[in-house]
Amino acid sequence: MQELLLLPKGRNARDLCSRNAVPLTLPLLDAEHKTALLRWARSDAQTRTRAALLKEAQTSGITIEKAEHLCDKLLVNGWITRREQLTGGNWLWESVTWRDLLRLQNLLGLSNASQRLQARQAKITEIVEWLDARRITTTTSVLDPDLLDELSRSVTELEQDKMLRLEVLDSRLSLLKAVASWHDNQQQGSRRNFALHARDTTKSLSAAEWHWLESTFDLERLGIARFAQVAWLAGDIELIWGKHKVDLAPLHCLGLPLDDLQKLDTVSSLERWWLIENRASFEKQAGQIKKGVVLIWMPGRPSHAWMLAMSNLLRLAPATAWISADADPAGVDIACGVGQLWEKQGSTWEPHLMGVEQWEATLQRWPLNDHDRRLLSFLLAKENLEPTLRALCEAMMREGRKAEQEAWL
């Protein structure tokens, strides 16, 4: 104790610290002491409680005795001031205060608060610039305006979350870019496929990362499926595979794997296909569908596999189609894209309940974003744009708003 300075702090408390200045080098530490000290010094708090330090040491597999010894070593070497309390006739330490945390962090190779703040701001600036560039350069024909909104919201939330660790921030920003490139390349597949795309291994995303992605993006809409992709159908129709068949007539609706629909041999005849984008609207209409009409849920911008399955259904049962999508730029683009399946097979299609009349009657007043306006310009430039859809696009461009079909269908 001769080398330590004792400073009374009231009747039953005292501070202990070395009489010497803070050293320029670290004391000789074994592997366990080094591991515990790295955990202790990672925090920017100047004062740490005994309970917190011992808990961090135990989390690293260090015994309480080793942690106590490390504390004594740091005290004698001049790195800490230790607050002790007289309890039951014994002096027990209850907290430590770093004498020069910045120097200690530098010697341990740890970044300090200022460095982390600069690194964080640089990373945020990088992603904001990337998002701004994306608004301009994304190919209009594969545009998903909802994705831009999701990306913008997530960047804003990450920017505002000052407590997010730098490594977590870096991970989430990389996932944003992975989601965007997945969409831009029009990829579809399972969650393992996306993990392989994002990190080069199928099990590379943690449960916490998947939870964050689920809360940020509509993964199913983006073609990142948890399970096998299915098509949902309703109506008076029989689907036949050789000697086996599925009769949908007695059912409200049924989901069938896309791969199986591509293996169909025969489909019973029908008068009309009706494709509905909104899932709630699909289920509502499925309960009151008219005879001769077969209803199919059109999941946003359909995947390549869904388009192949629909093409096979249409080949086996040619019939005209109604297509009902949201009264927004993406809905118009989706309707045109899916409608090409009918055009290629010599059948006709028309937009149904997605015109100016429905758009004007709704109370929804959702503003267009930058991608919406770019997509509208792209659509209006098409010479063969269906007249009902052209009128809707002109109205949306004029008044700067859009709507979702669930409000009326």
VOPAGU-2260 file (C-alpha; in pm, 1 decimal, decimal comma):
REM VOPAGU-2260
SITE   aa  ch    i         X         Y         Z
SITE  MET   A    0       0,0       0,0       0,0
SITE  GLN   A    1     305,9     225,9      31,7
SITE  GLU   A    2     291,1     303,3    -342,1
SITE  LEU   A    3     -77,8     395,3    -324,7
SITE  LEU   A    4    -232,1     724,7    -231,8
SITE  LEU   A    5    -530,4     697,9       3,5
SITE  LEU   A    6    -800,3     964,7     -26,8
SITE  PRO   A    7   -1080,5     952,8     235,0
SITE  LYS   A    8   -1430,5    1002,3      89,1
SITE  GLY   A    9   -1650,6    1043,3     389,1
SITE  ARG   A   10   -1670,2     818,7     696,1
SITE  ASN   A   11   -1682,9     476,7     531,3
SITE  ALA   A   12   -1546,0     532,9     181,2
SITE  ARG   A   13   -1207,2     598,5      26,1
SITE  ASP   A   14   -1031,1     625,5    -310,0
SITE  LEU   A   15    -704,6     448,2    -383,8
SITE  CYS   A   16    -470,8     534,7    -668,9
SITE  SER   A   17    -103,9     512,8    -757,1
SITE  ARG   A   18     125,2     792,8    -652,4
SITE  ASN   A   19     285,6     770,1    -996,6
SITE  ALA   A   20     162,7     920,4   -1324,0
SITE  VAL   A   21     -32,1     712,9   -1571,9
SITE  PRO   A   22     223,1     484,2   -1741,8
SITE  LEU   A   23     310,1     496,7   -2111,2
SITE  THR   A   24     297,3     120,5   -2152,4
SITE  LEU   A   25      75,1    -165,2   -2040,1
SITE  PRO   A   26     180,8    -405,5   -1766,2
SITE  LEU   A   27     268,6    -760,1   -1865,8
SITE  LEU   A   28     -65,3    -943,7   -1900,1
SITE  ASP   A   29    -147,8   -1307,9   -1955,5
SITE  ALA   A   30    -410,5   -1409,3   -2214,0
SITE  GLU   A   31    -702,2   -1410,0   -1969,8
SITE  HIS   A   32    -614,3   -1070,0   -1824,4
SITE  LYS   A   33    -576,6    -927,5   -2175,5
SITE  THR   A   34    -918,3   -1064,3   -2276,8
SITE  ALA   A   35   -1089,8    -915,1   -1971,7
SITE  LEU   A   36    -916,6    -578,0   -2009,4
SITE  LEU   A   37   -1023,8    -555,2   -2373,9
SITE  ARG   A   38   -1385,4    -602,8   -2262,4
SITE  TRP   A   39   -1353,1    -351,1   -1981,3
SITE  ALA   A   40   -1188,1     -79,2   -2189,9
SITE  ARG   A   41   -1422,4    -111,2   -2488,0
SITE  SER   A   42   -1683,7     101,8   -2312,4
SITE  ASP   A   43   -1632,9     479,7   -2313,3
SITE  ALA   A   44   -1765,6     513,4   -1957,1
SITE  GLN   A   45   -1502,7     672,4   -1733,1
SITE  THR   A   46   -1632,3     494,1   -1421,9
SITE  ARG   A   47   -1730,7     125,0   -1411,7
SITE  THR   A   48   -1895,9     -60,6   -1124,9
SITE  ARG   A   49   -1749,9    -377,0    -976,9
SITE  ALA   A   50   -2065,4    -571,1   -1066,3
SITE  ALA   A   51   -2046,1    -467,4   -1433,0
SITE  LEU   A   52   -1673,8    -549,5   -1464,0
SITE  LEU   A   53   -1705,8    -891,3   -1301,4
SITE  LYS   A   54   -2005,4    -975,8   -1520,1
SITE  GLU   A   55   -1811,2    -885,4   -1836,8
SITE  ALA   A   56   -1515,2   -1092,6   -1719,1
SITE  GLN   A   57   -1734,7   -1395,8   -1650,8
SITE  THR   A   58   -1898,0   -1354,8   -1994,2
SITE  SER   A   59   -1547,1   -1391,7   -2139,3
SITE  GLY   A   60   -1484,9   -1706,3   -1932,4
SITE  ILE   A   61   -1264,6   -1532,3   -1674,8
SITE  THR   A   62   -1298,6   -1630,6   -1309,7
SITE  ILE   A   63   -1380,8   -1374,4   -1040,2
SITE  GLU   A   64   -1039,0   -1437,5    -882,2
SITE  LYS   A   65    -860,8   -1354,7   -1210,5
SITE  ALA   A   66   -1073,1   -1041,7   -1253,0
SITE  GLU   A   67    -995,9    -929,7    -898,8
SITE  HIS   A   68    -625,8    -983,6    -965,4
SITE  LEU   A   69    -647,8    -777,2   -1285,4
SITE  CYS   A   70    -811,9    -491,9   -1093,3
SITE  ASP   A   71    -528,9    -499,4    -836,9
SITE  LYS   A   72    -271,4    -496,9   -1118,1
SITE  LEU   A   73    -434,3    -196,7   -1287,2
SITE  LEU   A   74    -445,7     -11,0    -954,1
SITE  VAL   A   75     -79,6     -71,3    -868,1
SITE  ASN   A   76      33,1      18,4   -1221,8
SITE  GLY   A   77    -149,2     351,0   -1214,0
SITE  TRP   A   78    -431,8     293,7   -1462,1
SITE  ILE   A   79    -726,8     334,5   -1225,8
SITE  THR   A   80    -856,4     508,5    -917,1
SITE  ARG   A   81   -1052,0     258,1    -709,6
SITE  ARG   A   82   -1344,0     350,3    -484,3
SITE  GLU   A   83   -1371,4     128,4    -176,0
SITE  GLN   A   84   -1643,5      97,8      89,8
SITE  LEU   A   85   -1600,3     -15,9     450,4
SITE  THR   A   86   -1838,5    -308,3     499,9
SITE  GLY   A   87   -1836,7    -537,6     804,6
SITE  GLY   A   88   -1490,7    -420,4     899,5
SITE  ASN   A   89   -1345,5    -490,2     555,0
SITE  TRP   A   90   -1266,3    -253,5     266,4
SITE  LEU   A   91   -1439,2    -378,6     -49,7
SITE  TRP   A   92   -1402,8    -204,3    -384,5
SITE  GLU   A   93   -1724,0    -101,3    -557,7
SITE  SER   A   94   -1607,2      86,6    -870,2
SITE  VAL   A   95   -1305,9     199,3   -1070,1
SITE  THR   A   96   -1239,7     521,9   -1261,8
SITE  TRP   A   97    -995,6     523,3   -1552,6
SITE  ARG   A   98    -716,3     777,0   -1517,5
SITE  ASP   A   99    -652,3     793,7   -1894,2
SITE  LEU   A  100    -900,2     579,1   -2085,8
SITE  LEU   A  101    -802,1     723,7   -2425,0
SITE  ARG   A  102    -438,0     621,1   -2380,0
SITE  LEU   A  103    -542,6     276,0   -2259,2
SITE  GLN   A  104    -770,2     224,1   -2559,5
SITE  ASN   A  105    -493,3     327,8   -2797,0
SITE  LEU   A  106    -246,2      83,6   -2635,5
SITE  LEU   A  107    -503,2    -196,4   -2664,0
SITE  GLY   A  108    -582,7    -113,0   -3026,4
SITE  LEU   A  109    -940,8     -13,9   -2943,5
SITE  SER   A  110   -1114,7     274,2   -3115,1
SITE  ASN   A  111   -1223,0     559,7   -2892,1
SITE  ALA   A  112   -1554,5     745,0   -2891,7
SITE  SER   A  113   -1432,4    1019,3   -3124,6
SITE  GLN   A  114   -1292,0     771,4   -3375,0
SITE  ARG   A  115   -1611,4     565,7   -3369,8
SITE  LEU   A  116   -1820,9     877,4   -3419,2
SITE  GLN   A  117   -1612,2     975,1   -3722,3
SITE  ALA   A  118   -1630,1     620,4   -3862,9
SITE  ARG   A  119   -2005,5     612,5   -3804,8
SITE  GLN   A  120   -2060,0     945,2   -3980,4
SITE  ALA   A  121   -1842,6     834,0   -4273,1
SITE  LYS   A  122   -2049,6     515,4   -4308,0
SITE  ILE   A  123   -2379,6     706,5   -4291,0
SITE  THR   A  124   -2253,1     957,4   -4549,8
SITE  GLU   A  125   -2151,4     668,7   -4777,1
SITE  ILE   A  126   -2493,4     506,1   -4765,4
SITE  VAL   A  127   -2682,6     835,6   -4808,3
SITE  GLU   A  128   -2475,9     912,0   -5118,8
SITE  TRP   A  129   -2540,4     557,2   -5245,4
SITE  LEU   A  130   -2915,9     600,3   -5192,9
SITE  ASP   A  131   -2915,2     939,7   -5369,0
SITE  ALA   A  132   -2732,0     787,3   -5665,8
SITE  ARG   A  133   -2976,7     497,7   -5672,3
SITE  ARG   A  134   -3272,2     735,4   -5707,3
SITE  ILE   A  135   -3123,4     850,0   -6038,0
SITE  THR   A  136   -2966,0     538,6   -6186,6
SITE  THR   A  137   -3209,4     251,9   -6111,8
SITE  THR   A  138   -3355,6     105,6   -6429,9
SITE  THR   A  139   -3714,7     225,5   -6458,4
SITE  SER   A  140   -3845,7     -97,5   -6608,6
SITE  VAL   A  141   -3763,0    -297,8   -6293,8
SITE  LEU   A  142   -3848,5     -20,7   -6052,3
SITE  ASP   A  143   -4020,5     -92,2   -5722,3
SITE  PRO   A  144   -4121,1     243,2   -5570,4
SITE  ASP   A  145   -4206,6      76,0   -5238,6
SITE  LEU   A  146   -3845,9     -40,3   -5208,9
SITE  LEU   A  147   -3721,6     317,5   -5232,9
SITE  ASP   A  148   -3951,9     412,5   -4945,4
SITE  GLU   A  149   -3830,6     117,0   -4739,2
SITE  LEU   A  150   -3466,2     199,5   -4806,6
SITE  SER   A  151   -3517,5     566,7   -4723,3
SITE  ARG   A  152   -3694,7     487,9   -4395,2
SITE  SER   A  153   -3429,0     239,0   -4288,9
SITE  VAL   A  154   -3141,7     480,3   -4363,2
SITE  THR   A  155   -3317,0     752,0   -4161,1
SITE  GLU   A  156   -3371,1     513,6   -3867,9
SITE  LEU   A  157   -3008,4     396,6   -3874,8
SITE  GLU   A  158   -2889,6     755,8   -3885,5
SITE  GLN   A  159   -3101,9     844,0   -3581,3
SITE  ASP   A  160   -3001,2     540,9   -3373,1
SITE  LYS   A  161   -2690,1     685,3   -3209,2
SITE  MET   A  162   -2653,3     384,6   -2975,4
SITE  LEU   A  163   -2608,0     131,2   -3255,9
SITE  ARG   A  164   -2263,6     -29,2   -3244,1
SITE  LEU   A  165   -2044,8      40,6   -3544,9
SITE  GLU   A  166   -2018,8    -326,0   -3644,4
SITE  VAL   A  167   -2398,5    -362,4   -3634,4
SITE  LEU   A  168   -2439,5     -43,2   -3837,8
SITE  ASP   A  169   -2190,0    -169,0   -4092,6
SITE  SER   A  170   -2370,9    -504,2   -4115,5
SITE  ARG   A  171   -2711,5    -343,1   -4168,9
SITE  LEU   A  172   -2586,5    -103,3   -4432,2
SITE  SER   A  173   -2434,2    -395,3   -4623,3
SITE  LEU   A  174   -2770,0    -574,9   -4605,4
SITE  LEU   A  175   -2944,4    -267,9   -4750,3
SITE  LYS   A  176   -2716,2    -285,6   -5052,3
SITE  ALA   A  177   -2771,4    -660,8   -5079,2
SITE  VAL   A  178   -3151,3    -618,4   -5082,3
SITE  ALA   A  179   -3124,3    -346,9   -5348,0
SITE  SER   A  180   -2894,4    -550,7   -5574,3
SITE  TRP   A  181   -3119,3    -857,5   -5528,3
SITE  HIS   A  182   -3413,4    -648,8   -5651,4
SITE  ASP   A  183   -3221,6    -478,3   -5934,3
SITE  ASN   A  184   -3104,6    -814,4   -6069,8
SITE  GLN   A  185   -3466,3    -940,6   -6050,2
SITE  GLN   A  186   -3362,0   -1236,0   -5835,9
SITE  GLN   A  187   -3615,1   -1467,8   -5669,8
SITE  GLY   A  188   -3561,3   -1747,4   -5424,6
SITE  SER   A  189   -3547,7   -1871,8   -5069,8
SITE  ARG   A  190   -3396,5   -1698,8   -4770,1
SITE  ARG   A  191   -3093,1   -1920,6   -4809,0
SITE  ASN   A  192   -3055,2   -1797,2   -5165,4
SITE  PHE   A  193   -3060,5   -1437,9   -5038,4
SITE  ALA   A  194   -2808,8   -1517,2   -4763,3
SITE  LEU   A  195   -2578,5   -1663,5   -5027,3
SITE  HIS   A  196   -2625,5   -1347,6   -5234,5
SITE  ALA   A  197   -2554,0   -1120,3   -4937,0
SITE  ARG   A  198   -2272,1   -1304,5   -4759,4
SITE  ASP   A  199   -2156,5   -1594,7   -4980,7
SITE  THR   A  200   -2288,4   -1864,2   -4743,2
SITE  THR   A  201   -2645,4   -1985,5   -4696,0
SITE  LYS   A  202   -2648,3   -1961,6   -4313,5
SITE  SER   A  203   -2454,1   -1638,8   -4276,7
SITE  LEU   A  204   -2736,4   -1415,0   -4149,1
SITE  SER   A  205   -2813,0   -1421,7   -3778,1
SITE  ALA   A  206   -3163,0   -1441,4   -3629,6
SITE  ALA   A  207   -3128,7   -1075,2   -3525,5
SITE  GLU   A  208   -3041,3    -975,2   -3883,7
SITE  TRP   A  209   -3341,1   -1164,3   -4025,0
SITE  HIS   A  210   -3565,8   -1000,3   -3764,9
SITE  TRP   A  211   -3437,8    -657,8   -3868,9
SITE  LEU   A  212   -3488,9    -735,8   -4238,7
SITE  GLU   A  213   -3844,2    -856,6   -4169,8
SITE  SER   A  214   -3928,0    -537,0   -3979,6
SITE  THR   A  215   -3778,6    -319,3   -4255,4
SITE  PHE   A  216   -3879,8    -483,4   -4583,9
SITE  ASP   A  217   -4167,7    -681,1   -4731,1
SITE  LEU   A  218   -3941,7    -976,7   -4808,7
SITE  GLU   A  219   -4208,3   -1183,4   -4984,6
SITE  ARG   A  220   -4279,4    -893,1   -5220,4
SITE  LEU   A  221   -3909,9    -876,8   -5300,8
SITE  GLY   A  222   -3897,9   -1246,8   -5385,1
SITE  ILE   A  223   -3718,6   -1357,3   -5067,0
SITE  ALA   A  224   -3936,4   -1649,5   -4963,9
SITE  ARG   A  225   -3935,1   -1827,9   -4629,6
SITE  PHE   A  226   -4091,5   -2138,4   -4787,2
SITE  ALA   A  227   -4164,2   -2279,2   -5133,8
SITE  GLN   A  228   -4334,7   -2026,8   -5360,9
SITE  VAL   A  229   -4703,2   -2093,6   -5422,4
SITE  ALA   A  230   -4985,3   -1954,2   -5634,7
SITE  TRP   A  231   -5321,9   -1890,7   -5469,2
SITE  LEU   A  232   -5629,0   -1976,0   -5677,6
SITE  ALA   A  233   -6006,3   -1978,4   -5629,4
SITE  GLY   A  234   -6302,7   -2072,0   -5850,1
SITE  ASP   A  235   -6475,4   -2355,0   -6029,5
SITE  ILE   A  236   -6175,5   -2523,0   -6189,1
SITE  GLU   A  237   -6010,9   -2864,7   -6197,9
SITE  LEU   A  238   -5633,1   -2906,5   -6222,7
SITE  ILE   A  239   -5523,7   -3247,2   -6353,1
SITE  TRP   A  240   -5192,6   -3433,5   -6332,5
SITE  GLY   A  241   -5229,5   -3763,3   -6517,2
SITE  LYS   A  242   -5477,2   -3970,2   -6311,6
SITE  HIS   A  243   -5485,0   -3721,7   -6027,1
SITE  LYS   A  244   -5676,3   -3396,2   -5997,7
SITE  VAL   A  245   -5748,2   -3107,7   -5761,8
SITE  ASP   A  246   -6098,6   -2957,4   -5765,6
SITE  LEU   A  247   -6106,9   -2600,8   -5631,4
SITE  ALA   A  248   -6485,0   -2555,4   -5649,0
SITE  PRO   A  249   -6567,4   -2654,3   -5286,7
SITE  LEU   A  250   -6276,7   -2451,2   -5143,0
SITE  HIS   A  251   -6256,2   -2083,8   -5050,3
SITE  CYS   A  252   -5907,2   -2071,0   -5204,6
SITE  LEU   A  253   -5601,1   -2292,0   -5230,0
SITE  GLY   A  254   -5224,3   -2238,4   -5247,6
SITE  LEU   A  255   -5033,4   -2469,2   -5483,1
SITE  PRO   A  256   -4654,6   -2487,4   -5537,5
SITE  LEU   A  257   -4544,0   -2310,4   -5853,6
SITE  ASP   A  258   -4327,1   -2605,0   -5955,8
SITE  ASP   A  259   -4631,2   -2833,7   -5948,9
SITE  LEU   A  260   -4839,8   -2595,3   -6159,2
SITE  GLN   A  261   -4574,4   -2609,5   -6430,0
SITE  LYS   A  262   -4619,0   -2989,2   -6443,9
SITE  LEU   A  263   -4996,5   -2976,1   -6510,9
SITE  ASP   A  264   -5136,1   -3189,0   -6790,3
SITE  THR   A  265   -5489,6   -3050,4   -6817,0
SITE  VAL   A  266   -5701,4   -2765,5   -6684,1
SITE  SER   A  267   -6080,4   -2752,8   -6710,3
SITE  SER   A  268   -6225,9   -2480,3   -6929,6
SITE  LEU   A  269   -6326,1   -2141,7   -6792,4
SITE  GLU   A  270   -6464,1   -1809,8   -6915,4
SITE  ARG   A  271   -6224,4   -1564,0   -6754,5
SITE  TRP   A  272   -5911,2   -1535,4   -6543,1
SITE  TRP   A  273   -5913,2   -1260,8   -6278,7
SITE  LEU   A  274   -5581,0   -1154,4   -6125,5
SITE  ILE   A  275   -5588,1    -943,1   -5807,6
SITE  GLU   A  276   -5278,6    -786,1   -5651,9
SITE  ASN   A  277   -5394,4    -715,6   -5294,9
SITE  ARG   A  278   -5416,1   -1032,1   -5082,0
SITE  ALA   A  279   -5706,9    -907,6   -4866,7
SITE  SER   A  280   -5899,5    -811,4   -5180,8
SITE  PHE   A  281   -5825,8   -1152,0   -5334,0
SITE  GLU   A  282   -5965,7   -1337,5   -5032,1
SITE  LYS   A  283   -6272,2   -1113,9   -5019,8
SITE  GLN   A  284   -6352,8   -1169,9   -5387,6
SITE  ALA   A  285   -6280,7   -1543,0   -5357,6
SITE  GLY   A  286   -6582,2   -1570,8   -5128,5
SITE  GLN   A  287   -6821,1   -1429,7   -5388,3
SITE  ILE   A  288   -6669,0   -1532,7   -5720,4
SITE  LYS   A  289   -6904,8   -1596,8   -6014,9
SITE  LYS   A  290   -6920,2   -1925,4   -6201,4
SITE  GLY   A  291   -6678,9   -1945,4   -6493,8
SITE  VAL   A  292   -6431,3   -1701,7   -6336,1
SITE  VAL   A  293   -6105,9   -1825,3   -6184,7
SITE  LEU   A  294   -5934,4   -1594,3   -5941,1
SITE  ILE   A  295   -5556,6   -1577,6   -5888,4
SITE  TRP   A  296   -5361,7   -1375,4   -5634,3
SITE  MET   A  297   -5094,6   -1172,1   -5815,3
SITE  PRO   A  298   -4820,5   -1115,4   -5552,8
SITE  GLY   A  299   -4704,6    -763,2   -5631,0
SITE  ARG   A  300   -4438,5    -771,9   -5899,3
SITE  PRO   A  301   -4458,4   -1146,3   -5973,1
SITE  SER   A  302   -4150,2   -1364,6   -5969,3
SITE  HIS   A  303   -4014,3   -1535,7   -6279,4
SITE  ALA   A  304   -4137,8   -1870,6   -6142,0
SITE  TRP   A  305   -4489,0   -1730,5   -6089,8
SITE  MET   A  306   -4495,3   -1595,9   -6446,6
SITE  LEU   A  307   -4391,7   -1937,7   -6582,4
SITE  ALA   A  308   -4665,8   -2110,7   -6382,6
SITE  MET   A  309   -4927,9   -1858,1   -6499,9
SITE  SER   A  310   -4810,2   -1897,7   -6857,4
SITE  ASN   A  311   -4862,3   -2274,0   -6832,2
SITE  LEU   A  312   -5211,9   -2230,1   -6686,8
SITE  LEU   A  313   -5300,2   -1992,5   -6968,9
SITE  ARG   A  314   -5159,3   -2230,5   -7229,1
SITE  LEU   A  315   -5377,9   -2512,0   -7097,5
SITE  ALA   A  316   -5688,0   -2295,7   -7048,9
SITE  PRO   A  317   -5689,3   -1992,4   -7281,9
SITE  ALA   A  318   -5936,6   -1726,0   -7170,0
SITE  THR   A  319   -5958,7   -1349,7   -7148,6
SITE  ALA   A  320   -5837,3   -1182,2   -6827,7
SITE  TRP   A  321   -5920,0    -906,4   -6586,9
SITE  ILE   A  322   -5615,9    -764,4   -6410,6
SITE  SER   A  323   -5672,9    -566,8   -6090,4
SITE  ALA   A  324   -5369,1    -397,4   -5938,1
SITE  ASP   A  325   -5321,6     -94,2   -5715,4
SITE  ALA   A  326   -5402,0     245,5   -5861,9
SITE  ASP   A  327   -5041,0     351,7   -5843,3
SITE  PRO   A  328   -4752,1     362,1   -6092,5
SITE  ALA   A  329   -4617,2      23,2   -5983,7
SITE  GLY   A  330   -4965,8    -129,4   -6016,8
SITE  VAL   A  331   -4997,9      -3,7   -6373,5
SITE  ASP   A  332   -4651,5    -136,3   -6459,1
SITE  ILE   A  333   -4731,2    -475,6   -6303,3
SITE  ALA   A  334   -5060,3    -499,3   -6494,3
SITE  CYS   A  335   -4883,2    -424,5   -6821,3
SITE  GLY   A  336   -4609,8    -678,7   -6750,7
SITE  VAL   A  337   -4845,5    -960,9   -6657,9
SITE  GLY   A  338   -5080,3    -867,6   -6942,9
SITE  GLN   A  339   -4800,8    -949,3   -7187,0
SITE  LEU   A  340   -4852,9   -1318,6   -7104,7
SITE  TRP   A  341   -5197,6   -1294,2   -7264,3
SITE  GLU   A  342   -5071,2   -1089,0   -7557,2
SITE  LYS   A  343   -4799,0   -1344,5   -7634,1
SITE  GLN   A  344   -5055,6   -1625,8   -7642,7
SITE  GLY   A  345   -5303,4   -1433,6   -7855,6
SITE  SER   A  346   -5557,5   -1373,2   -7578,7
SITE  THR   A  347   -5694,2   -1044,2   -7451,7
SITE  TRP   A  348   -5679,9    -876,9   -7110,9
SITE  GLU   A  349   -5808,7    -554,7   -6960,9
SITE  PRO   A  350   -5759,1    -361,3   -6636,2
SITE  HIS   A  351   -6052,4    -413,7   -6401,0
SITE  LEU   A  352   -6152,4    -185,5   -6114,4
SITE  MET   A  353   -5824,4       4,1   -6124,3
SITE  GLY   A  354   -5919,1     311,0   -6326,6
SITE  VAL   A  355   -5971,1     680,9   -6265,2
SITE  GLU   A  356   -6319,7     617,1   -6125,2
SITE  GLN   A  357   -6191,4     406,9   -5834,6
SITE  TRP   A  358   -5889,8     632,3   -5782,8
SITE  GLU   A  359   -6107,3     944,1   -5761,1
SITE  ALA   A  360   -6361,7     786,2   -5524,5
SITE  THR   A  361   -6112,3     669,9   -5261,4
SITE  LEU   A  362   -6028,1     876,8   -4954,7
SITE  GLN   A  363   -5663,4     771,5   -4979,8
SITE  ARG   A  364   -5428,6    1059,1   -5056,0
SITE  TRP   A  365   -5086,3     900,0   -5071,2
SITE  PRO   A  366   -4824,4    1127,2   -5236,4
SITE  LEU   A  367   -4609,0    1009,7   -5523,6
SITE  ASN   A  368   -4236,9     974,2   -5457,1
SITE  ASP   A  369   -3952,1    1040,3   -5699,9
SITE  HIS   A  370   -3953,7     682,7   -5832,0
SITE  ASP   A  371   -4330,5     699,6   -5885,2
SITE  ARG   A  372   -4291,4    1007,2   -6103,7
SITE  ARG   A  373   -4009,1     853,2   -6305,6
SITE  LEU   A  374   -4213,7     538,1   -6358,3
SITE  LEU   A  375   -4517,3     741,5   -6467,4
SITE  SER   A  376   -4306,2     920,8   -6726,6
SITE  PHE   A  377   -4179,4     583,9   -6849,2
SITE  LEU   A  378   -4533,6     443,1   -6874,2
SITE  LEU   A  379   -4683,3     748,6   -7044,6
SITE  ALA   A  380   -4409,8     729,1   -7308,0
SITE  LYS   A  381   -4544,8     388,6   -7420,0
SITE  GLU   A  382   -4743,5     421,1   -7740,0
SITE  ASN   A  383   -4947,3     107,3   -7669,9
SITE  LEU   A  384   -5038,7     184,2   -7306,4
SITE  GLU   A  385   -5398,0      63,9   -7248,7
SITE  PRO   A  386   -5637,7     366,5   -7257,6
SITE  THR   A  387   -5784,1     312,2   -6909,0
SITE  LEU   A  388   -5436,3     289,5   -6762,1
SITE  ARG   A  389   -5315,2     591,5   -6957,8
SITE  ALA   A  390   -5600,0     798,7   -6816,7
SITE  LEU   A  391   -5511,3     679,4   -6465,4
SITE  CYS   A  392   -5142,9     764,4   -6514,4
SITE  GLU   A  393   -5228,2    1111,6   -6641,3
SITE  ALA   A  394   -5453,4    1172,2   -6339,7
SITE  MET   A  395   -5186,8    1052,5   -6094,2
SITE  MET   A  396   -4923,1    1270,9   -6259,1
SITE  ARG   A  397   -5156,1    1569,4   -6255,1
SITE  GLU   A  398   -5259,4    1542,9   -5888,8
SITE  GLY   A  399   -4944,4    1378,4   -5749,9
SITE  ARG   A  400   -5112,9    1096,3   -5557,3
SITE  LYS   A  401   -5177,9     721,7   -5567,4
SITE  ALA   A  402   -5400,8     462,9   -5393,0
SITE  GLU   A  403   -5427,1      94,7   -5296,0
SITE  GLN   A  404   -5705,0    -127,8   -5431,7
SITE  GLU   A  405   -5800,7    -266,1   -5088,3
SITE  ALA   A  406   -5988,4      61,2   -5032,6
SITE  TRP   A  407   -6254,1     -36,7   -5290,0
SITE  LEU   A  408   -6206,7    -399,0   -5403,2
